[in-house]
Amino acid sequence: MKCLSSFLVLFLISGVRSFDLVIGDIPDEVENLIDLEMDGFPSSSKARNGRYQRSTSDWGYDGDLVEDDDKVGLYSYKVQSTITSRLANTMIQAKMVNNARRPQPIMFDVQVPKGAFIDNFTMDINGITFTSHIREKSEARKMYAQAKAKGKAAGIVRSNALDMENFQTEVNVPPGMRIQFQLHYHEMIRRKLSSYEHVISVKPGRLAKHLEVDVRIIEPQGLRYVHVPNSLGDHFNGITTISKGEKKAHVSFKPTMAQQRKCPKCSSTAVDGNFVVQYDVNRETTGGELEIFNGYFIHFFAPENLDPLPKNILFVIDVSGSMWGLKMKQTIEAMKAILSELRAADQFSLIDFNHNVRCWRDNLVSATPAQVEDAKKYIQTIHPNGGTNINEALLRATFILNEAKSLGMLDPNSVSMIVLVSDGDPTVGELKLTTIQKNVKQSIKDDFSLFCLGIGFDVDYDFLQRIATDNRGMAQRIFGNQETSLQMKNFYNQVSTPLLKKIQFNYPQESVSDVTQSSFHNYFGGSEIVVAGKVDTENLQHLESVVTATAANAELVMETLRDVEELDGFMKKDKYADPEFTRKLWAYLTVNQMMAERNAAPTAALKRNITKSILQMSLDHHIVTPFTAMLIENAEKDEIMLADQPKDPRKGCCPGTLGLTPNAPNNNKGIPAWANVTAVPVSFMPEQRSPPVSSLSINRVDNDPHFIIHLPKSQRNICFNINSEPGKILNLVSDPGTGVVVNGQLVGAKKAENKKLNTYFGKIGFYFQKKGLKVEITTEKITLKDGSYAITLSWADTGHIIRKQLLISVKKESNVTISVGEEMSFMVLLHRVWKKHPVNVDFLGIYIPPENQFSPAAHGLIGQFASEPEVSIHHQTPGQAPEKPQAIMEVKGNKFTVTRGVQKDYRTDRVLGTDVLCWFVHNSGKGFIDGHYRDYLVPHLYSFMKKP
């Protein structure tokens, strides 16, 4: 290789890191090198003042470049990002040339999102290519030392703690030479406030002949919306284009050079900020979405339409002297807004601290309007001064919560949390951070969550991350400026709506392995839980998951079943989709989880073992972590640069992003057997999913609506129809003895046939008065109501809701079974029709076993037959059709003609049904039912009926 050395400085500021690389000065002979080739483009040279100048047309761009005073031209600045199921792969490329008459430094400076993994960096210096490799840190340093001894290496990296992650490369480039930089990184886009937000830093630093940001989104779940806010400023209104399909979208930002200028005659660029793409996906199932591809599965879980859990929240606010001025003013403004958003079911209190600790209330109080207003007045009187006693403030907060729990003041279904707001390190009381972390952990135990807001850059943000992660929470840095109040409110909104607690994900152990964190303390509305693992697709056709959780008014068991090959066709057809997205997401989650576990490791031996695992994962998946380094070298491997990421110089390293909740012991027999259904009372779970479907001995109402009453003693089936009007509500069961009501509301067909408008059950309501529970089933959803609380599953779900020993089991697009202990059960069957059917509509059928233990007072169109009447059928004669003979029926003192016919039972075959022979009673069951069918009309879906 021809001798080429340069001055190169490579910085990586990645949450806790930056580094310098140095290569010697440019010798004179290098300036006269013959043209080399770059990226396969043939190059040419032009003499200028006795030196060689690279042609600017080599990269395909003709015309003048705009140069700053340094005579550096930016040919192109390109960002390409592809999101495949939340996994974003981003490439940033810059092509530059030195048009000056002297060597000078050219910098490649980009920002990488915090938490992203850098996986590749390449650099071409006038045709000499440097590529990257990931090595174990000590090995990389050894290789660096050997190269350095030969004068062929760069300087080693040193790290500094910063919140943002900058990647900077500076190369001293001879005149006329070109250089290309290309950085690759990937990250998982996390959902916050009901939106995924992909942020790309676009700071080219100068006008570019060609500037482009190209983002493609591929989401198999389907895209709900795609939005690009005007984050770069009004200067670029109307330039971004968005093309959105059902599952794919393309976002393009291509300002011309004239559009990039700050003003028409300016030589500086207005492109300086973040390009943001926001989107969300469709969600059909409460149990989440399973995506399986290339031997890995990803489980996305973000249920909606759930009532919030009550919360017990303590705000712990730093009012030390460093908070004086704008910080305190903005904090007070934010706290007043946050207090106004507390719900009536919430309990709260305030603690403010400097060198002393003060409590607004020594105990939790209900968030009544009067208490909220009093708390706002208290906040308004705060005047910052003194030192910072974080340890005592947090221990006081945990004492208040622990005392409230021991006194039985906390709702068992509530969520307890502490929100700490601080701008500095402890200066009073306990100063050792590891001791504070240990004290808080011992006091909180596993009962509460701690969330930390660090204001400004004086606070030890890494400590806040560790202490929050250690206690099932998270931390966020708040920048101390005019937007502090908004940042605080946005953070609070992320944790203000707990929807579920004690969430456990279960998969068949014989089919999956290396599953990431599967037990979570809380789920907050607008967020998303993601679980990943390896799956044996060679010996498995379907993968099933069971998620159990505690909701505001019920225990949930949600099942999901997916074909392991379901995504194959979709992924292979899309040329932009990343075929490695499942593997990368699994590795991303696994490495982050291991780093969080390492922080919490109680022994040095365990910490060493976890470190080895992180290192191996880093090498296997070619990502830079605190235990690896990126070697950047030329093809001949005789010039080496080292991109290093040392440990966090502050106590501990590798801030993880996942809160850990120990898995509960697997001592329950669940549904199925491998599921660890920790939140479900097992005593009434097994064998209660549905009435036995093998028997036809059941009372049912289906189709238009056709009633079939089974009489066990005489082993007869009696049928009748009810011809009523759409909107009318018929009582099926009304039992004041057990407090059970079942009513059905009729819906009409789209149009009449043969001058008759058919009606069906479009909505069925169940009222269990003694439990205070109501269940509403429509053709769209299933809702359980308990007072003011409600929980909903859709027909796209497979799952269970458990409340007060009432079990609701939903089988996707098929049926719902309601079981009340062992006393009674009901099945509601869903009938779907073609959406554009000119006549028919979706409707419901209901099946009630005669074994249900109703009281003697039970009545209703079906309930009255809980006590079987004496029925006599005689004098059978041929009918007009041979298969429909007629007979005389005597029942309840009435005598009338009935016809032998066939009705359908759709439980086992929802399309064709099973034939059921029965005696048909004409005139809407007149004579067989008590009174007239109009006597069974009730005003509301949960009304008891009056006996006719």
Secondary structure as UniProt FT lines:
FT   STRAND          8..14
FT   HELIX           28..32
FT   TURN            39..40
FT   STRAND          45..48
FT   TURN            49..50
FT   STRAND          51..54
FT   HELIX           56..59
FT   TURN            69..70
FT   STRAND          72..84
FT   TURN            85..86
FT   STRAND          87..98
FT   STRAND          104..112
FT   TURN            114..115
FT   STRAND          117..125
FT   TURN            126..127
FT   STRAND          128..136
FT   HELIX           137..149
FT   TURN            150..151
FT   STRAND          165..173
FT   TURN            175..176
FT   STRAND          178..188
FT   STRAND          191..192
FT   TURN            193..194
FT   STRAND          195..202
FT   STRAND          208..218
FT   TURN            220..221
FT   STRAND          223..227
FT   TURN            231..232
FT   HELIX           234..236
FT   TURN            237..239
FT   STRAND          241..244
FT   STRAND          248..253
FT   HELIX           257..260
FT   TURN            264..265
FT   STRAND          273..281
FT   TURN            286..287
FT   STRAND          289..293
FT   TURN            294..295
FT   STRAND          296..301
FT   STRAND          311..318
FT   HELIX           321..323
FT   TURN            324..325
FT   HELIX           326..340
FT   TURN            344..345
FT   STRAND          347..353
FT   STRAND          357..359
FT   STRAND          365..366
FT   HELIX           369..380
FT   HELIX           390..406
FT   TURN            407..408
FT   TURN            412..413
FT   STRAND          415..422
FT   HELIX           433..444
FT   TURN            445..447
FT   STRAND          449..455
FT   HELIX           461..469
FT   TURN            470..472
FT   STRAND          475..478
FT   TURN            482..483
FT   HELIX           484..495
FT   STRAND          498..506
FT   TURN            509..511
FT   STRAND          512..513
FT   STRAND          519..524
FT   TURN            525..526
FT   STRAND          529..535
FT   HELIX           537..539
FT   STRAND          542..550
FT   STRAND          555..563
FT   TURN            564..567
FT   HELIX           568..573
FT   TURN            579..580
FT   HELIX           581..600
FT   HELIX           604..621
FT   TURN            626..627
FT   STRAND          628..634
FT   TURN            635..636
FT   STRAND          640..644
FT   TURN            673..674
FT   TURN            678..679
FT   HELIX           682..684
FT   TURN            686..687
FT   TURN            693..694
FT   STRAND          699..702
FT   TURN            703..705
FT   STRAND          706..711
FT   TURN            712..715
FT   STRAND          716..721
FT   TURN            726..727
FT   STRAND          729..735
FT   TURN            736..739
FT   STRAND          740..748
FT   TURN            754..755
FT   STRAND          759..768
FT   TURN            769..772
FT   STRAND          773..778
FT   STRAND          781..786
FT   TURN            787..788
FT   STRAND          789..794
FT   TURN            795..796
FT   STRAND          798..803
FT   TURN            804..805
FT   STRAND          806..811
FT   TURN            812..814
FT   STRAND          815..820
FT   TURN            821..823
FT   STRAND          824..831
FT   TURN            835..836
FT   STRAND          843..848
FT   TURN            850..851
FT   TURN            856..857
FT   TURN            861..862
FT   HELIX           863..866
FT   STRAND          871..877
FT   TURN            882..883
FT   STRAND          886..891
FT   TURN            892..893
FT   STRAND          894..905
FT   TURN            910..912
FT   STRAND          914..921
FT   HELIX           922..925
FT   TURN            927..928
FT   HELIX           933..936
FT   TURN            941..942
//
